[in-house]
Amino acid sequence: MRSLQSEIEQHGRRILQLVDQHPDSLFSKAGFYQRLMALSMRDEQFKLQLFRFVDVLPSLHGSREIVEHLEEYFAGMRDGFAPFVHAGVRLARVAPWLSGRVLRWNVSGVAHQFIAGKNAGDVVKTLRKRRAQKIGFTVDLLGEAVVSETETDEYAARCLDLLETLARETRGWTDPLGRNSDLFPIVNVSIKISALYSQISPADPADAIAHLVPKLLPILRHARQRGAFINFDMESYAHKNITLELFKKIFGDREFKDWPHAGIVIQAYLRDSESDLRNLIEWGRERDTRFAVRLVKGAYWDHETIRAAQNHWNCPVYSQKPESDANFEALTRLLLENESVVTAAFGSHNVRSIAHAQAFADELGIDRGRFEFQLLYGMGGPIKRALVEMGYRVREYCPVGELLPGMSYFVRRLLENTSNEGFLRAKFAENISEDELLRDPRELLQKSRNGLLPRLNNLTTNAMKEPHPSYNLSLDTPPGDTYENAPLTSFGQQENQDKMRKALSEMRTRLGKEYPLVINGEKIFTGKTIASINPSSPEDVVGAVAEAGIAETERAVKVARDAFEKWRWTPFEQRSQLLERAAAIMDRRRFELSALEVFEVGKPWTEADGDIREAIDFCLFYAQQMRRIGRPRLTQHVPGEESYYHYWPRGVAFVIAPWNFPLAILCGMTTAALVTGNTVIMKPAEQSAVCGAMLMEILEEAGVPPGVLNFLPGKGSVMGAHLVDHKDVDLIAFTGSREVGLRIWQSAGITRPGQRELKRVVCEMGGKNAVIIDADADLDEAIVDCSYSAFGYQGQKCSALSRLILLEENYDRVMERLIKAAASVRVGNPEEPGITVGPVIDETAYNRILEYIQIGKSEARLAYQREGVPPKGFFIPPTIFSDVKPNMRIAREEIFGPVISVLKVRDLDEAIAVANGTDYALTAGFFSRSPANIERAKAQIEAGNVYVNRSCTGAVVGRHPFGGFKMSGSGTKAGGADYLLQFLVPRVVTENITRHGFAPEQAPEYRDEFLWPKRQ
Ligand SMILES: Cc1cc2nc3c(=O)[nH]c(=O)nc-3n(C[C@H](O)[C@H](O)[C@H](O)COP(=O)(O)OP(=O)(O)OC[C@H]3O[C@@H](n4cnc5c(N)ncnc54)[C@H](O)[C@@H]3O)c2cc1C
């Protein structure tokens, strides 16, 4: 008996032989597309520009715009394409209408190599042709990027229409193989789950399933009546568990339990795909009705690796291509071994993967008609033909729709065809030998492990450890880049959902507890308390924290002053380690702290987790930064003299924090002061005093000495004001409102009798942040990001979007989709996972925001206000005002709630002028696909943090040092390389080292601080 490998080779050679009789036109040398692809494979920079240009093209309206973009994208290119572009641009200047049209025509021609038709009627022509070639079909409706429930309803309606048309048009068609037709209905439709519910949150599978089931049932009933097959496609990893659960739920329930014509996709590039498949098979056996699995490698490799690296998650996909190939084969075997319950479809263009399935099916004696090969429309034509000739069942995946909604699909195909690692490129563009093409992927892996081959791919199993190859790390890599952020919690993992639920229920049992203030390590109850309440349910007291009065304040200043004399001489290494221990404790108590934030400040799960992550990052980042700046540094190399530059702490720091990032901001300011050698009086916001008490507990457990950190909750107007004015307070670190910030700034400027230092104020205030959406912006992204930036955490982030600036040109399109998106965001109690808009912090904020909404109604036009927000708790409906003018109050004053003011402008000049026309300069956003406009926005928008083509909230420590100027702050950057310098005074020590004309040749680098007495 021959080995499986030689059987695979035999099958593979036969396929390749048949393929070579009809080479693939996609990879031939002629034609516009072929030339572009050849260039893309040669030149990564060209490929990047080309794909970006293709991405923007369908949304450009006039020929002039098209030509301008062409020039912006390609004019600087220096390669074989340059003459063509320059000629094109010259022609375009003379006759833009002509070149615009030609380009659009060419690109849509390319796109239509991958898109089978504009609509259901259109695609039927293609299906008929394939029928003549004995190739079946599955039709996929393009348009997966939905931003609102209106759009998901439209998608569902299109699915029904598609089923109807296909059933009608294929009446009388028979199975191409003429056997096992009961397993393979003629009409086969592939559905994308994400297109049926716009608010899917990986943290809340139950909510997603509750919304998806009613959307799917009519489609499934229709399909069943018409004898059709429905397949659930698999999308990004974030949606995988929900898709699997949904599949098992619907097809396990009574109505569809006995329906065999349902299938789902398994992606072999996922590390957990084997356990998912085993689980599905087990479920299928219990269900006792056949179902189908389409096995693919997976189409979102780049997306998954980038997302994992950005969030510091373990990467869910394999990092080496042969790992995916080998796993595809392992899963192939699993599927075929369970053929009695699962019908397999192999979705691959890779001849080795296909041949392996064929050989293994032969080994098990499975008839060729009981499984199928599926290939994409426009790809691998000769392979399809070869498989038909060999007597296999072949189905083509045919996407249907317009180019604009189909763009992400189209770009995925372009990436796939030009990928260095792809089979199609290897076979058709690079003519790799048959032996190589048919090689066992396990053999390649083994060789790679043994060092006989170069590392097969650049990403390691853990994306935290190695950066993505495209990051282009060079020797000039910025210093911040050496810092690795703490990971975010992935609430897509069931385990993390369970931990969060448990933490919430445990926290509920602790509500109402009393917390002391802490002076010199002593826990003190003053007899007066600050009650912190749950904004979702104001009768629930989260905790009561002892309130400091003037007497406690005086005591705290004294002990902090005394403790300073010792703490300032504590080596920075010890202080850095204190912060690292605190970070470890927060990490250990992560879910508990998140749960507390949900109750105390109404943060949705992911926002609460983001806040804890930021607090951990502040600790670790500042510890690292202190090590960087702690040692004295030689200023210059001058013979005979040593001059060392170094820093001293300032003294006693008074930290005043807001409630909206109750742990992160308090922790950031406090740890910055501590690690630089200052002693601290820490005052949390009254509304988040329990979070403050937790931070005190954590830093004490980490080992902060008594007196070095003192916890003093109290009334800002009483003890806060007293401390700001205190002669023995040397530094004030404040984050909060402009009103209070300016008062502190002014008051700190007055020198009081006995004061030793000029007070330093680190001052972060509010914003009136603008986002501009350019005419060519990707609206699928812009709407989702703007909606989140404005409504996420109820608009209570200082970075939140508050003014949306729209060009006349796209005003109507954006408004229509934005309003629908606002109507779809989830509003509710943030104890539920997946909520976007919870309650605002307290009754005062609630009333103030409602007042602004009244002002908006009198000044501008109410374009949209959400109805039906929860009646209990401080819930404000997401609100959008249009016809807003720059001088109106709602365009100038900070509202700090889920309210957007929309301003319409003529052009980008006016947009930038309006964006810059406020007192504030905190964050700003710009959505555009014009390289020139992006460069201009980067240069001209006045904000401390300018974000391009992404949300304007969610700054990450080290990566996006955060803080503004003008009336937004004093220009310090939390989480940035310069931040610690605010807490220090620089000092230079110079020594003449010459003695009678002789001097050492070199001054030594100091390895230690200037500490006295010297430590061993
Ligand atoms: C009919 C059909 C339906 C499909 N449906 C889906 C679907 O629902 N969901 C989905 O995600 N995809 C789907 N795909 C797309 C499919 O995932 C890709 O076309 C497929 O991965 C290409 O694999 P291949 O075997 O044809 O080619 P190959 O060239 O052998 O493999 C390319 C694949 O290898 C993987 N890969 C590339 N580089 C690496 C690396 N460094 N490390 C690890 N793995 C790597 C990627 O998955 C890449 O797509 C479908 C494909 C077909 C044909």
The ligand as an ORCA input file, in Angstrom:
! r2SCAN-3c Opt
* xyz 0 1
  C     -15.311     29.113     -0.926
  C     -14.545     29.880      0.047
  C     -15.182     30.433      1.127
  C     -14.475     31.134      2.091
  N     -15.095     31.585      3.230
  C     -14.348     32.149      4.194
  C     -14.895     32.525      5.422
  O     -16.082     32.372      5.693
  N     -14.089     33.098      6.342
  C     -12.764     33.286      6.113
  O     -12.063     33.791      6.982
  N     -12.225     32.974      4.936
  C     -12.981     32.412      3.994
  N     -12.422     32.086      2.806
  C     -11.166     32.715      2.407
  C     -10.075     31.838      2.680
  O      -9.822     31.903      4.031
  C      -8.869     32.245      1.898
  O      -9.238     32.280      0.560
  C      -7.869     31.197      2.129
  O      -7.346     31.346      3.421
  C      -6.790     31.115      1.142
  O      -6.204     29.864      1.423
  P      -5.750     28.873      0.328
  O      -5.713     27.539      0.914
  O      -6.582     29.083     -0.876
  O      -4.332     29.452     -0.056
  P      -2.923     29.380      0.627
  O      -2.107     30.279     -0.208
  O      -2.462     28.004      0.827
  O      -3.116     29.984      2.056
  C      -3.200     31.343      2.301
  C      -3.723     31.453      3.691
  O      -2.751     31.013      4.628
  C      -2.908     31.719      5.830
  N      -1.629     32.412      6.112
  C      -0.965     33.304      5.335
  N       0.168     33.730      5.938
  C       0.214     33.077      7.115
  C       1.137     33.076      8.174
  N       2.222     33.815      8.162
  N       0.891     32.297      9.240
  C      -0.206     31.523      9.300
  N      -1.111     31.471      8.315
  C      -0.902     32.249      7.239
  C      -4.020     32.713      5.610
  O      -5.202     32.141      6.065
  C      -4.044     32.874      4.110
  O      -5.299     33.267      3.633
  C     -13.108     31.345      1.885
  C     -12.459     30.811      0.782
  C     -13.155     30.062     -0.112
  C     -12.432     29.486     -1.254
*
